Amino acid sequence: MSFLFSLLFTLQAWGAEPGTCPDILEKRGSIQLQQMMTNDGFCFLSVGNFKSSGLVYRNYLFTSDGNLMIFNSFGWGDDSGSTGARDFYMFPRPLAKATYQWNDEARHLEVTDVTGGKSHFSYETAELIHMEKGQVTVDPKVHPDNKGGVEIRNYRGLLLDIGWAVGRSPTQNPSGWATFKDHKGQSCRVRNRDVFRYGSDGDVFFKYSDNDLARYLARVCPKIAI
């Protein structure tokens, strides 16, 4: 789990106001939910299965800049070969941070991300089972051949798919490709370096506010609807 958080901390996001992101650790069913603020002042929620064993598990992380990271651990071994991450960014982002609500009647955890969309997680499996703004498919197997095991289609908003990488976040490769996908089915590929800024210490920053992103896409990807 320590590598998961060290990986996440390289992905810098919009800062949260002091006091708005208290440390939280809660469990229901098989779900462990954790909320934390990093030293750089951004807030995230982590959802995972605390009953997983043998370091084989999948975690979902929602950050305050619209990132949904699906982190996979494949078991014992060096982090460079035994972990991987799939990254999405969701827009627009009217909310300051992700929030959550336990639904004991339905036995779901409901996470509201910064776009206002809800994602539902099963108490039994701690897996994502429904996404309000898109069609989600989840492979229950955690292994390196399924690219994180989570796919999002027909997203009703703007989705940035950064792809999959082993041993790091795919955002950490400046030369990698990322794909914007809109609600009309249009897509546009850009280089990571065009939408992320890279610090000298390895930190990765998403470059744009929603308004600045709209101006960038109007110039580079004019067919994309925001």
Backbone bond lengths (Angstrom), bond angles and torsions (degrees), N, CA, C in turn:
res aa  C-N    CA-C-N  psi(-1)  N-CA   C-N-CA  omega(-1)  CA-C   N-CA-C  phi
1 M - - - 1.472 - - 1.520 111.58 -
2 S 1.369 117.74 -30.18 1.461 119.97 -178.40 1.520 111.01 -62.94
3 F 1.348 117.69 -37.65 1.465 119.96 178.42 1.515 110.92 -65.51
4 L 1.333 117.43 -36.06 1.460 121.32 177.52 1.516 110.47 -57.09
5 F 1.322 117.21 -48.04 1.450 119.26 -176.92 1.522 112.13 -73.67
6 S 1.331 118.03 -33.88 1.461 119.16 175.39 1.519 110.62 -64.70
7 L 1.334 116.78 -35.52 1.465 120.97 176.49 1.518 110.48 -67.04
8 L 1.325 116.19 -45.60 1.457 119.86 -179.40 1.514 111.42 -62.27
9 F 1.333 117.82 -37.48 1.451 120.67 -175.40 1.522 112.27 -68.61
10 T 1.334 118.78 -14.98 1.459 120.05 174.56 1.521 111.56 -77.31
11 L 1.348 117.28 -14.68 1.454 121.47 -177.45 1.520 108.71 -100.22
12 Q 1.313 116.55 96.25 1.454 120.33 -172.14 1.525 110.68 -83.75
13 A 1.332 115.89 144.08 1.459 121.79 -174.01 1.515 110.17 -130.79
14 W 1.340 113.80 -178.88 1.460 118.93 176.46 1.520 109.41 -60.62
15 G 1.327 117.10 135.71 1.450 121.07 -178.59 1.515 112.19 -69.78
16 A 1.331 115.76 144.11 1.458 121.68 175.19 1.519 108.96 -94.61
17 E 1.331 116.23 151.62 1.452 120.28 177.81 1.526 109.36 -67.57
18 P 1.346 117.17 141.66 1.460 119.86 178.32 1.528 110.56 -54.80
19 G 1.317 116.68 137.01 1.454 121.17 178.17 1.507 114.88 87.25
20 T 1.349 118.09 -7.84 1.468 120.25 -177.19 1.519 112.13 -94.86
21 C 1.330 116.95 -3.31 1.460 120.18 -176.36 1.531 109.54 -135.78
22 P 1.329 118.02 66.77 1.465 119.63 179.14 1.524 111.27 -67.99
23 D 1.322 116.13 152.40 1.461 120.30 175.18 1.522 109.36 -65.19
24 I 1.340 115.54 129.42 1.469 121.80 -179.27 1.521 108.51 -133.88
25 L 1.314 117.08 137.67 1.463 122.79 172.14 1.527 107.23 -139.29
26 E 1.338 116.72 113.57 1.455 121.91 -177.83 1.523 109.48 -134.27
27 K 1.344 115.51 151.83 1.457 121.55 179.86 1.520 110.08 -136.07
28 R 1.332 114.72 136.14 1.463 121.36 169.61 1.520 108.15 -148.30
29 G 1.334 116.81 140.58 1.448 119.59 -174.40 1.521 109.53 57.62
30 S 1.337 116.64 -125.45 1.469 122.11 175.83 1.525 112.13 -98.63
31 I 1.329 117.22 0.12 1.468 121.38 -172.61 1.518 111.56 -87.30
32 Q 1.304 115.45 132.63 1.455 121.77 163.65 1.519 108.26 -111.85
33 L 1.318 116.01 123.36 1.461 121.89 177.50 1.512 108.56 -111.24
34 Q 1.317 115.31 133.15 1.459 120.50 178.69 1.524 109.39 -132.27
35 Q 1.328 115.24 134.86 1.468 121.48 171.99 1.511 108.01 -118.16
36 M 1.337 115.58 135.09 1.457 121.08 179.73 1.520 110.19 -145.97
37 M 1.329 114.93 154.81 1.458 121.10 167.99 1.524 107.76 -111.35
38 T 1.324 116.44 132.99 1.456 120.13 179.88 1.528 109.83 -78.01
39 N 1.320 115.28 169.94 1.461 120.38 178.10 1.515 112.05 -61.36
40 D 1.338 116.75 -24.28 1.465 121.02 179.50 1.522 112.17 -87.30
41 G 1.345 117.31 0.05 1.459 120.51 170.22 1.507 115.71 88.80
42 F 1.361 118.63 28.55 1.451 117.17 173.06 1.523 110.01 -118.50
43 C 1.315 114.63 154.33 1.457 122.08 -169.00 1.526 109.99 -107.81
44 F 1.331 116.84 140.75 1.457 119.39 175.22 1.522 110.35 -143.50
45 L 1.326 115.04 156.31 1.458 123.69 171.15 1.517 108.46 -113.17
46 S 1.325 116.19 137.02 1.449 123.14 176.12 1.523 109.09 -118.57
47 V 1.340 116.11 132.94 1.466 122.23 178.20 1.517 108.18 -123.65
48 G 1.331 116.23 125.23 1.455 119.67 179.76 1.512 111.57 -152.85
49 N 1.323 115.36 176.44 1.461 122.65 -178.70 1.529 108.41 -101.51
50 F 1.352 116.65 107.09 1.456 119.20 -176.53 1.529 112.37 -75.59
51 K 1.334 117.33 -7.50 1.456 121.10 178.36 1.535 112.19 -91.12
52 S 1.327 117.21 -1.54 1.469 120.09 177.38 1.520 109.90 -63.40
53 S 1.325 115.85 149.23 1.462 119.86 -178.58 1.525 109.82 -131.36
54 G 1.314 114.85 160.13 1.450 120.10 176.10 1.508 115.24 70.97
55 L 1.331 117.29 21.39 1.458 122.66 -179.45 1.528 112.80 58.18
56 V 1.319 117.55 28.16 1.466 122.31 172.04 1.518 106.69 -109.43
57 Y 1.327 116.17 109.36 1.464 119.33 -175.85 1.519 110.14 -161.62
58 R 1.335 113.87 166.98 1.466 122.38 175.55 1.523 107.96 -128.23
59 N 1.325 116.89 133.01 1.459 122.52 175.86 1.523 110.04 -121.00
60 Y 1.323 115.01 146.01 1.461 122.26 176.20 1.530 107.50 -112.73
61 L 1.332 116.22 130.60 1.454 120.15 -178.76 1.525 110.29 -126.25
62 F 1.324 115.38 126.20 1.456 123.04 178.32 1.522 107.87 -110.08
63 T 1.343 117.26 123.01 1.458 120.31 -178.87 1.530 110.64 -109.90
64 S 1.326 113.51 169.15 1.463 119.28 -174.74 1.518 113.36 -77.01
65 D 1.346 119.13 -1.71 1.466 119.39 174.32 1.531 112.32 -108.36
66 G 1.334 116.90 15.82 1.460 120.29 174.86 1.514 114.87 93.94
67 N 1.326 117.66 5.91 1.463 121.74 -179.91 1.530 110.50 -78.67
68 L 1.318 116.34 132.65 1.456 123.17 165.89 1.520 106.81 -115.88
69 M 1.328 116.06 108.95 1.454 121.61 177.92 1.522 109.18 -102.70
70 I 1.333 116.16 130.28 1.458 121.46 172.62 1.518 106.28 -105.96
71 F 1.334 115.00 108.70 1.462 121.70 -176.05 1.520 109.22 -100.73
72 N 1.317 117.23 131.49 1.464 123.02 179.12 1.520 110.21 -117.75
73 S 1.330 116.05 137.03 1.450 122.20 169.50 1.524 107.80 -118.68
74 F 1.332 116.31 128.90 1.466 121.38 -173.12 1.526 113.51 -100.31
75 G 1.331 117.22 3.58 1.452 120.29 178.89 1.509 111.50 124.95
76 W 1.320 115.72 -166.26 1.452 121.19 -177.29 1.527 110.46 -67.38
77 G 1.327 115.08 147.92 1.450 120.26 177.84 1.511 111.16 141.49
78 D 1.309 115.54 177.47 1.454 121.07 178.34 1.518 110.25 -64.90
79 D 1.347 116.32 138.10 1.468 120.51 -176.57 1.520 112.54 -57.18
80 S 1.337 116.94 -30.51 1.467 119.92 -176.52 1.516 112.39 -66.07
81 G 1.333 117.29 -20.19 1.461 119.45 -179.92 1.506 114.85 -121.73
82 S 1.339 117.06 -11.08 1.462 119.94 -174.56 1.519 113.28 -109.73
83 T 1.338 117.83 8.00 1.462 122.03 177.59 1.529 109.38 -136.30
84 G 1.316 115.55 164.19 1.462 121.02 176.34 1.512 110.32 -162.53
85 A 1.318 116.37 163.71 1.465 120.92 -178.41 1.516 110.71 -143.21
86 R 1.320 115.24 139.77 1.466 124.18 170.93 1.517 107.07 -113.35
87 D 1.323 117.19 131.83 1.463 120.88 -175.07 1.515 112.25 -122.71
88 F 1.333 114.66 133.33 1.459 123.28 170.24 1.531 108.18 -126.02
89 Y 1.334 115.43 151.30 1.466 121.43 167.53 1.529 107.48 -123.99
90 M 1.336 115.80 141.21 1.469 121.98 -175.79 1.527 109.99 -120.97
91 F 1.324 115.39 139.35 1.471 122.29 -177.05 1.530 109.21 -139.10
92 P 1.344 116.86 161.37 1.468 128.95 -9.08 1.527 111.17 -73.16
93 R 1.344 116.41 170.78 1.458 122.02 -170.53 1.526 111.02 -125.02
94 P 1.327 117.83 75.73 1.468 120.07 -177.82 1.522 114.60 -76.43
95 L 1.330 118.44 -17.17 1.464 121.39 -176.23 1.523 110.90 -99.69
96 A 1.331 115.72 153.49 1.459 120.77 -174.42 1.517 112.87 -79.31
97 K 1.332 117.70 -28.01 1.466 120.04 -178.69 1.520 109.02 -160.20
98 A 1.323 116.13 165.22 1.457 121.61 174.92 1.529 109.50 -75.97
99 T 1.324 116.21 146.45 1.460 122.64 176.86 1.529 108.46 -129.03
100 Y 1.325 116.54 174.67 1.461 119.00 -176.23 1.520 111.20 -149.62
101 Q 1.334 114.13 162.07 1.461 121.15 176.22 1.525 108.67 -150.20
102 W 1.327 116.76 132.11 1.459 121.42 174.91 1.527 109.30 -82.72
103 N 1.321 116.85 131.39 1.462 121.77 176.45 1.532 107.43 -115.65
104 D 1.324 115.50 91.81 1.465 119.88 -175.73 1.520 112.05 -68.51
105 E 1.317 116.99 -30.85 1.469 119.75 -179.53 1.528 110.76 -65.14
106 A 1.335 116.25 -47.02 1.464 120.67 178.80 1.526 112.36 -84.88
107 R 1.330 116.61 -11.41 1.461 123.38 -175.64 1.533 110.76 58.04
108 H 1.345 113.67 48.15 1.453 122.53 177.10 1.520 109.08 -128.09
109 L 1.323 116.21 145.39 1.459 122.06 162.13 1.512 107.14 -94.83
110 E 1.330 117.03 129.83 1.459 121.87 -179.89 1.531 108.90 -110.28
111 V 1.319 116.10 115.82 1.461 122.03 177.95 1.526 108.33 -105.20
112 T 1.321 116.29 125.17 1.460 121.87 174.63 1.518 108.07 -99.93
113 D 1.341 116.22 114.60 1.463 119.21 -177.71 1.526 110.16 -82.43
114 V 1.322 117.32 -178.02 1.467 120.49 -173.14 1.527 113.03 -72.81
115 T 1.346 118.54 -8.60 1.467 120.24 172.20 1.527 111.36 -84.15
116 G 1.329 117.33 -11.74 1.460 122.25 -174.36 1.515 113.40 94.75
117 G 1.328 117.98 -4.67 1.459 122.04 179.40 1.519 111.79 -79.94
118 K 1.326 116.04 147.20 1.462 121.59 -178.32 1.528 111.12 -103.60
119 S 1.323 114.88 138.42 1.460 122.87 172.99 1.524 108.23 -118.81
120 H 1.331 116.11 134.36 1.462 121.66 -175.05 1.528 109.75 -110.02
121 F 1.344 115.35 133.23 1.453 122.32 -179.83 1.527 109.85 -120.15
122 S 1.323 115.93 137.82 1.461 121.94 -177.79 1.530 111.47 -76.66
123 Y 1.332 116.05 134.31 1.460 120.27 173.68 1.533 111.08 -59.78
124 E 1.330 116.78 -33.99 1.465 120.71 -174.10 1.525 112.75 -74.23
125 T 1.339 117.64 -41.96 1.463 121.23 -173.47 1.524 114.09 -111.50
126 A 1.332 117.33 -14.47 1.466 122.98 -173.95 1.523 112.03 61.88
127 E 1.336 117.14 18.62 1.463 121.36 178.87 1.524 110.97 -98.34
128 L 1.321 114.55 155.05 1.462 122.06 174.90 1.527 108.97 -69.21
129 I 1.339 116.97 122.62 1.465 120.25 -177.01 1.525 112.88 -116.96
130 H 1.316 117.61 -15.23 1.472 119.57 179.64 1.518 108.60 -158.39
131 M 1.325 115.31 138.92 1.454 121.95 176.47 1.515 107.81 -126.28
132 E 1.315 116.63 121.20 1.458 121.83 -173.89 1.522 112.67 -58.87
133 K 1.317 117.80 -37.02 1.460 121.36 -173.63 1.520 114.32 -97.72
134 G 1.325 118.02 -1.25 1.454 119.25 -177.86 1.510 112.13 -157.47
135 Q 1.316 115.62 171.19 1.459 122.05 175.43 1.522 108.17 -95.84
136 V 1.327 115.79 119.93 1.458 120.47 -176.13 1.518 109.90 -113.65
137 T 1.324 116.09 136.32 1.459 121.86 172.15 1.525 107.79 -121.12
138 V 1.329 115.06 137.73 1.457 120.97 -176.56 1.522 109.11 -128.81
139 D 1.312 116.58 125.38 1.458 122.44 171.35 1.526 106.90 -85.79
140 P 1.327 118.97 118.27 1.466 119.46 -177.83 1.518 113.99 -64.75
141 K 1.336 117.36 -19.27 1.458 120.14 179.75 1.525 110.29 -76.45
142 V 1.318 115.52 135.97 1.460 121.54 176.54 1.525 107.59 -104.73
143 H 1.319 115.41 102.55 1.461 120.26 178.76 1.529 108.91 -155.98
144 P 1.328 118.34 159.08 1.473 120.46 -170.25 1.514 114.99 -71.88
145 D 1.313 118.68 -9.96 1.465 119.99 -175.52 1.524 114.63 -85.78
146 N 1.332 118.23 -7.84 1.470 119.14 -177.82 1.528 113.14 -108.96
147 K 1.338 116.51 15.47 1.468 122.13 172.07 1.529 112.83 55.47
148 G 1.305 115.03 45.25 1.459 120.89 178.67 1.504 113.62 95.23
149 G 1.340 116.85 -21.44 1.452 121.40 175.02 1.511 115.64 81.63
150 V 1.325 118.61 5.15 1.471 121.61 -177.22 1.523 109.40 -128.48
151 E 1.331 115.99 127.66 1.463 121.67 175.62 1.527 109.43 -124.67
152 I 1.328 115.69 140.89 1.470 122.29 178.48 1.516 107.66 -120.10
153 R 1.327 116.55 124.40 1.470 122.13 -179.86 1.519 110.22 -126.63
154 N 1.334 115.08 157.96 1.470 122.33 175.37 1.526 111.48 51.81
155 Y 1.326 115.10 46.92 1.462 120.52 -178.76 1.524 110.05 -71.99
156 R 1.314 116.73 128.17 1.470 121.95 -178.85 1.535 109.43 -89.74
157 G 1.288 112.94 76.77 1.450 123.60 -176.70 1.516 106.10 164.70
158 L 1.316 116.72 -153.02 1.464 121.25 175.54 1.516 108.17 -113.95
159 L 1.327 116.59 125.99 1.460 122.52 -177.91 1.527 108.93 -117.46
160 L 1.311 116.00 133.60 1.463 121.65 173.26 1.525 107.35 -111.55
161 D 1.325 116.55 115.21 1.459 122.87 -179.05 1.528 107.98 -100.27
162 I 1.343 116.08 111.95 1.463 120.49 -177.72 1.519 110.79 -86.70
163 G 1.325 116.75 -18.64 1.448 120.40 179.62 1.517 112.59 97.20
164 W 1.324 115.62 -156.60 1.459 124.47 -170.12 1.522 110.00 -127.59
165 A 1.311 116.55 145.10 1.465 120.71 174.27 1.519 109.16 -147.32
166 V 1.321 116.59 148.12 1.456 123.06 176.78 1.528 108.58 -96.47
167 G 1.341 115.57 131.87 1.455 120.92 175.65 1.511 115.77 82.56
168 R 1.318 117.86 -1.45 1.459 121.59 179.88 1.518 108.71 -167.17
169 S 1.321 115.73 173.73 1.457 120.07 170.89 1.522 109.38 -78.24
170 P 1.337 118.67 141.19 1.467 119.79 177.56 1.520 112.98 -62.13
171 T 1.321 118.16 -20.16 1.467 120.22 177.73 1.518 111.83 -67.11
172 Q 1.315 117.14 -20.34 1.464 120.45 -175.68 1.525 113.39 -76.39
173 N 1.323 117.56 -3.26 1.465 121.96 176.16 1.524 108.88 -101.73
174 P 1.322 118.58 102.13 1.468 120.37 -177.32 1.523 113.50 -59.35
175 S 1.324 117.56 -28.60 1.464 121.08 -178.03 1.522 112.96 -86.74
176 G 1.344 117.20 -4.73 1.454 120.18 -179.13 1.522 111.91 -69.61
177 W 1.328 114.84 165.38 1.461 121.52 -179.88 1.523 110.78 -103.48
178 A 1.310 116.40 142.43 1.456 123.83 173.93 1.533 107.74 -126.89
179 T 1.327 116.11 149.37 1.461 120.10 -174.79 1.517 110.80 -123.84
180 F 1.350 116.13 120.22 1.457 121.15 170.51 1.525 109.09 -80.72
181 K 1.340 116.30 135.44 1.464 122.20 177.64 1.529 108.48 -131.78
182 D 1.338 116.25 127.14 1.472 118.36 -178.71 1.522 111.09 -103.76
183 H 1.336 115.31 177.93 1.468 120.53 -175.29 1.526 112.67 -72.75
184 K 1.335 117.50 -10.59 1.460 120.89 177.53 1.529 112.84 -93.34
185 G 1.308 116.58 -0.97 1.458 120.61 -179.92 1.515 114.36 91.64
186 Q 1.333 117.50 2.75 1.460 120.87 176.47 1.528 110.04 -77.35
187 S 1.329 116.69 149.17 1.455 120.37 177.99 1.527 110.05 -138.11
188 C 1.318 115.35 158.92 1.467 120.95 -178.94 1.524 108.16 -154.54
189 R 1.341 116.43 126.66 1.456 121.54 -179.58 1.527 110.92 -94.06
190 V 1.331 114.78 139.01 1.463 121.50 176.90 1.523 108.04 -136.50
191 R 1.316 116.24 159.41 1.451 120.51 174.28 1.532 109.27 -77.01
192 N 1.322 116.68 146.88 1.460 120.39 177.16 1.523 111.57 -54.96
193 R 1.329 116.31 -39.93 1.459 119.50 -177.18 1.528 112.37 -62.55
194 D 1.344 117.02 -19.72 1.461 120.23 -178.83 1.525 112.61 -81.08
195 V 1.336 117.26 -18.40 1.470 119.77 -178.66 1.528 112.96 -121.56
196 F 1.332 116.54 -8.85 1.465 120.72 177.23 1.520 109.80 -122.14
197 R 1.320 114.20 147.85 1.457 121.48 175.13 1.529 107.66 -109.15
198 Y 1.333 116.18 139.39 1.459 121.21 -173.10 1.526 110.13 -114.65
199 G 1.340 114.92 120.39 1.450 120.28 178.31 1.515 111.75 -80.29
200 S 1.324 115.72 161.36 1.463 120.59 -178.71 1.524 111.72 -66.93
201 D 1.343 117.70 -21.50 1.457 121.42 -179.31 1.523 112.43 -94.21
202 G 1.341 117.04 8.68 1.452 121.32 177.97 1.509 114.80 95.31
203 D 1.329 117.72 -3.97 1.457 120.65 178.38 1.525 110.83 -67.47
204 V 1.329 115.93 147.29 1.461 122.51 -179.09 1.521 108.31 -120.32
205 F 1.324 117.26 129.33 1.460 122.90 -177.88 1.527 109.37 -121.94
206 F 1.327 117.90 132.39 1.455 118.98 168.53 1.525 107.67 -71.87
207 K 1.320 116.82 132.22 1.459 120.78 -168.25 1.522 115.12 -74.39
208 Y 1.328 117.72 -31.73 1.459 119.34 -158.34 1.523 114.19 -115.69
209 S 1.324 115.20 139.33 1.461 120.81 161.39 1.524 107.42 -71.19
210 D 1.328 118.06 170.52 1.459 120.05 -179.94 1.532 111.53 -60.91
211 N 1.328 117.11 -41.61 1.466 119.79 -179.55 1.521 111.42 -66.30
212 D 1.337 116.51 -42.07 1.463 119.75 178.64 1.526 111.00 -68.04
213 L 1.330 116.72 -34.56 1.463 120.17 177.82 1.524 110.35 -65.24
214 A 1.322 116.96 -39.85 1.463 120.12 178.23 1.529 111.09 -60.62
215 R 1.320 116.86 -41.05 1.465 120.58 178.87 1.532 110.72 -67.90
216 Y 1.321 116.71 -40.27 1.466 120.54 178.46 1.524 110.63 -62.64
217 L 1.330 117.53 -46.63 1.459 120.64 -177.97 1.526 111.87 -68.52
218 A 1.320 117.21 -33.50 1.473 118.75 177.06 1.520 110.78 -62.07
219 R 1.314 116.43 -28.72 1.458 120.41 -179.41 1.535 111.93 -87.54
220 V 1.317 117.47 -41.19 1.460 121.81 -171.09 1.526 112.31 -97.24
221 C 1.331 116.71 -36.27 1.472 122.57 -176.50 1.530 108.89 -131.06
222 P 1.322 117.63 67.22 1.482 120.00 -171.62 1.518 114.74 -62.49
223 K 1.332 119.07 -19.81 1.461 120.72 179.89 1.522 113.45 -82.43
224 I 1.332 116.90 -11.35 1.465 121.17 -178.81 1.531 109.65 -76.90
225 A 1.337 115.43 129.40 1.464 121.47 176.00 1.515 109.88 -92.86
226 I 1.301 116.09 134.84 1.483 121.00 -177.98 1.524 108.95 -107.23
